[in-house]
């Protein structure tokens, strides 16, 4: 019997956006370890070049490309480089995204607003626009560019990065929650749009991970959990944060054509049970 999941992506070209960040850096490295030729894209060219060099020292196939996911013309130029150096894209991981302080309130509830703090009414339109563009257009534009390879060959896989915020919005970050909800919706739209083209499109929705972006919200300077962190863990049945490497199994599964050949349009939570818990 042929096993459904061998974790072998030999011969596949995998494009990972946001590969300069912690989560997508690990995804890019993992695909390279699984035999793929990886194109690691990020606005921080130094970060992805460092990743590529580390992979090359291990005998893995990875190239770093400086890329702005909000600049379609620049993405087209990178696409041509990838075609010449690695080949057409088989798997696209849309990992670029994030929040911005300009789109974040200081208080969880309006009645708790304090003088001098940033309330909902103080949020900057430019900050909200940036978060929506980074997360939604930062998913749409790379898909427009790299999914052309898949459509021409009638085969491929797109994996978007959604969030628990897309299921239940968190306090303080309305723009990020709304933008990730848009990513989930777009995932379903793409799955339907490309269904007759041999392209599958899914997403993962990570739960609460500790990253450089949110460390200050989750831990006090002395390393103890903040009140927000305690709320999160109290609402997570497993009672802990998700480790970034715990995303890799789901990523591999959804991107494997044999294991997930009939799966498209799903958003898979990886959240330690957070989305299943009612609080009682």
Secondary structure, DSSP 8 states (H G I E B T S, - for coil): ---S-----TT-EEEEETTTSHHHHHHHHHHHHTT-EEEEEES-HHHHHHHHHHHHHTT--EEEEE--TT-HHHHHHHHHHHHHHT-S-SEEEE------GGG--S-SSGGG--TTS--GGG--HHHHHHHHIIIIIHHHHHHHHHHHHHHHHT-EEEEEE--GGGTS--TT-HHHHHHHHHHHHHHHHHHHHTGGGTEEEEEEEE-----TTTHHHHB-TTS-B-HHHHHHHHT-TT-S---GGGGHHHHHHHH-TTTTTT--S-EEEESTTGGG----
